[in-house]
Amino acid sequence: MTFLSYHEKRDWLRLARTQNVGPVTFAALVARFGSASAALDAVPRLAKHGGAANFKVPSIADAEAEFNTLAKWNGSFIASCEESFPPGLAATDPPPPILAVLGNPALLTRDAVAIVGARNASALGRKFATNLAAELGRAGLTIVSGMARGIDAAAHEAALSSGTCAVLAGGVDVVYPSEHRSLYDRMRAEGAVVSEMPMGESPQARHFPRRNRIISGMSRGVVVVEAAENSGSLITATYALEQGREVFAVPGSPMDPRARGTNRLIRQGATLTESAEDILEVLRPMLGNAFREPETSALLPSEPNLESGICETENLQRAILELLGPSPIAVDDLIRQCGVPAAVVLTTLLELELGGRAQRHAGNRVSLASTLF
């Protein structure tokens, strides 16, 4: 872990806010060029080679304006390389580069459990979530959720006195849903509110999976209280499994559609949960221990040597795009099928990502950009 100066963190924010740069691309750029500042110098050239038109990098003034706005809200930015960043989230592959934080940042470094579930939760579901959050809070755990209606709100409210964190899909200053203004204000005063999105950005459908990934990444385990099939809560549980987190599910009546998702999780191996003790029994051996760093075989790209005709950038770009499809494939497999040096393929992938034609995914995988299909 390290501490970034203001100027270094400002460059992290600029790179994180750059067009077509998500967490995976951010990590690849910093690994390739050694710093966010050096990556910012190279990004326009790479994007141009990748076919981007009117590509712009956020200016220093843009980043400073966002810093100043957050400061007016008594908030701060935390970079993923810093000690105050949530340790579980720092161990994900890759973490969000930078988070905006309102409230008490000390809550982010404590062991945490996520409690998520249906927005249209039943009265019994809300009561169970309330009791669960209160008991886990008394056991010293931070309760993490997404400040949605139903189960999320019940969990937050029950854990305000012990410690709770809301992860937002929009900017950290945007209250969603609007009826949770009072809860949001209390979270800022007594808990913590975090987001990786720019200040002032309204939540959009594509933001919620990223929010859910943060919720699970911050936590030792994810508890699903009520969830219909194909719900966002099940997406959070899927991320938890990918990140090596524990998944807990509260059983429900087979007659209730809100129980179908949780009952399926139990059939698939989630811990059947009827009390806080069921959760603590599983988590006690790991509480206080470091999160295991993700294993990755990702290679670091270097400048390609384009002297050979087979390595011409445009030809290789066409070859890669022909090999890619909507479903992500392993980058290692792509390198083998291209038949050219790995460094050349990886640099060309960076160009295609910045050009908006390829999309990187966790687990060192890549696909065509979603806008192309």
N, C-alpha and C positions, 0 to 999 in steps of 0.2 A: 504494500500500500504506500501511497505517497500523498503529497499535498500540492495542489496546483496553485500557481500564482493567479492573480486576477487576469492577467493577459493570456496565460495558458488556458484558463477555464473559458475565457471569452472565445478563444479559437475553437475549443471543444464545442461550444454552443453554436458557433457559425457552421462548423462542419456537420454537426448533427441536424441543423436546420437546412442544409443544402439539399436542393432538388435531387430526388432519387437516392438519397443516402439514408438507409435504414441502419439498424444496429449491426447487421452482418457486414454490410458494405463499409460502415464506419470502422469496424474492427480490422477489416482487410486493409483499408487505406492507412490507418495508423501503423499497423504491422509493416506495411510495405515501405512507408516513407519515414517512419520513426517518430513523428509527432503530428499533431493536428495542424500546426502551422505549415509544415512542409507539405502535408497533404492538400491543404487549401491552395497552395501555389500550383500543384499539379492537376487538380481536379478539372479546371476548364479545358486543359489540353486533352485529358482522357475522355471527357464528355464529348468534345468535338470529334475525336476519333470514333466514338461510339455512335455518332449520328445525331447528337442532340442539337437542337436549334434554339437560339435565344437563351442559352444556359446562363444562369446567374448564381453567383455565390453570395449569400447574405453579407452585407457590408459590416465593417466595424461599428458603424453608427447604429445599424439594425440590432446588433447584439447588445450594445451598450444600452439601447432603449429598453430592451427586454430585461436586462439586469436592473435598470433603474425602476421599471414598473414593478418588478417582483420585490425590490427593496421597499417600495412604498406600501406593499402589503405585509411588510415585516417577514418576508420569506427569503430563501436562499437557494442557490443551485448547488447540487452535490454531484460530482463526477464519479463514474464507476470505479476509478482507480483510487479514490480517497477512502480513508479509514471510516468516515461517517456514513458511507454508502451502505445500504442494507446488505449484510454479508451473504445471505442466501441468494439475493439477486445478483451480486457481484460474481457468484460462482456459476451463473447460468451461461449458456453458450449460444450467442454472446449476450451480455447484459445491455440494457438501454444505456447509451453513453452518458446521459446526464438527466437528472431529475430536478424538478422544481418542488420545493418543500415549504409548506406553511405549517405553523404550529410548533410542536415539540419534536425536533429531529432525533432526540435521544431514543424515542420509541422505535425508530427504524433499526437500531442495532440490537434490540432485544430479540430473544426467541419469539416466534410468532406462529399463529395458526389462523388460516383463512376459514371463514364461515360464509358460504354462498348458498343461494337457492332461488326459488321462484319469486317473481315480482308479485304475482297474484296469490300470495301464500295464504294458506288456511290459518284460522285462529290458533289451532293447535301447533301448526308449524312455527308460527311467530313466537308462541310461548316457549316451545322447545329451544328455538334459537336464542331467545332471551336468557333462559336458564343456563344454556350451554356456554354462552359468551361470558356470563357473570362468573361461573365456576372456573372456567379456563383463565379468566382475568385474575381471579383471586389466586390462582396457581402461578402467577407471574408472567403469563404469556400476553403479548400484544395481539389483539384481534384485528385481522385485516379483512376488508371487504370492499365492495365497489360503490357504496352509497346509493344503490338502487332501491326501489320500492320493495316492500315485503321483507324477506329474510335478511337482506343486507342491512336495512335500516334498523331492524330489531336487534341485530348483533352489535352494531355500532352504539346504539343507545344504551344497551346493557353494559358495555365495556368502557364507557366514557370515564368512569372514576378510576379504572385500573389501567387503561391504556389501549387506544384503538387508532387505526390508520385507515383512511379512505383513499383508494386509488381511483382517479378520475379518468374518463375517456376523452374529455376535452381539456382545455387549459385549466390550470390549478385555480384560476380566479373565476371559473364559469360554474355556476350552480346548476346541476342536472340530476334529477328532475327539479324544476323550480320550486315545488312544494316543500323541498328539503332545505330551504333557506335557513330555518332555525337550527336544524341538525348540523348543517354546514358551518354556521357561526360557532356552534358549540364545539365542533371538531377542531376548528382553528384555535379556539381558546383552551381546550382541554386535551385534545388529541393531536393528530397530524393528518395533513392532506397532501398527497403527492400526485404528480403527473409528469409524463415525458413530452406532452404536447406543448406547443407554443402558448404563451399567455394570450388570452382572449379568444382562443379557438373553440368553436362550438363542437360538441361531440358528434361524430359521424359514424355510420355503421362499420366502416373499416377500422375505426379506432378501438372498438370494443375487444376484439381478439388480443390486441397489443396490451390493453389494460388487464385482461384476464391473465395473460402471461406474467405480468408483473405481480399480480395478486398471488399466484401460485409460487413464483420465484422467491418472493419475500418470506415464504412460510415453510415451516417444517412439515406441515400437512394441510390438506384441504378437506373441509367437512362440507358435504352437500346435504342440506336438510330436505328440500323439496325441489324436484326438477323434472319437467316434462322432457320427452325425447327431443333431441336436437336443440336443447336450450343452451344458453350461454354458460350456465353453471357446468354443464357437461364438457364444454370446451375448456373451462378452467381445470376440470379434473383430468382431461387429456394432457394439458400442458404439465400438470403436476406429475403425471406418470413419466412424461418425457424428461422431466428435470430430476427424476429420482426422488420425488416427494411421496409421502404417505397419502393415501386417499381413504376417506371415511365417508360412509353413507348411512343416512337414517332411513330405516325401512318404513314403508307406508302401505296403505290398503291397495290391493290390485284394482279396486274399483275407482281409484282416484288417479286421473291422468298425471297429476303432479308427482306421483310416486313411481311412475314407470321408469324414469331415468335413474332414480336412486336405487330402485330394486334391481335394475340391470347392472349397475355398478357393483352391487353386492354379489350378483351371480358371477361377475367377471373377476372377483377377488378383492374388492374394496372391503375394509373392515366394517362389519355391521356395528352401528353405533346407537346405543340406547342411553348413554350417560357420558359426562365429561371424563369419568374414570376410564371408560373404554379407550378414549383418545390418549389420556396421560399414560396409560399402561404401555402403549406402543411407543410414545415419544420420549419417555423418561430416559432411556439409555442414550439418546442422542442429544438431549438438551445440554447446552453449554459447550458442545464440541464444534469444531470447525466444519463447514460444509465442504464436501468433496468437490474439488475443481473438475469441470467437465473435461473428458478426454476428447481430443480432436486430432485428426490427421491432416488438418488444413496446412497447405504449403504456403510459403510467402512468395508472392509474385515479385519478379524483378523486371527490369527493362528488357523487352524482347529484342532479339537480334533478327532483323528483317532482311538480312542480306540474301538468304536463301529464298527462292521463289515459293517454296511450299509454305513459308512462314509469312507471306504477305498478309498484312493486317486485314484487308477487305476479304480476301479469300478465306482466311481463318474465321472471320466473323460470320460469313455465309455458312461455312461448314458447321460452326457451333450452333447457329440458329436452326439449321436443318435437323440437328441432333436433339434439340430441346423441344419440349412440349409442355402442356399445362401441368403435368405431374412432375414434381421435383425429382431429380436424379442426383446421385452422388457425384461430386466434382471429380473424385478420383476415377470414376467410371468414364466420365466425359474426357478426361485427360488421356486415358488409355485408348479411347475410340478416335480421338483426334490424331494420335500418332505423331505429335510434335512435342517439344520440351514443355514440361509442366509450367515453367515460369512464363512461357509465351502464352499458353492457354489462360493462365490466371490473370495476366495483365489484360488480355483481350476481354475476359469476362468482366473485369472492372470497367473497361470502356463501355461494354454493352449495358452494364447495370446503370452507369451514369447517364448513358444515352436513352434510358427508359425502355430498353428492348429485352433485357434479362432481369431476373429477380432472384436474389439469394435468399436462402432459408436456413434456419438453425439446423445443426447437424451436418454442416458442410455440404449442402445440397443446393441445386439451382434449377430454375425452370424458365420458360418464357415469361415475360412480364404479363400480368393479368390483363393489361390493356390490349394485348395482341390476340386475344381469343375470347 
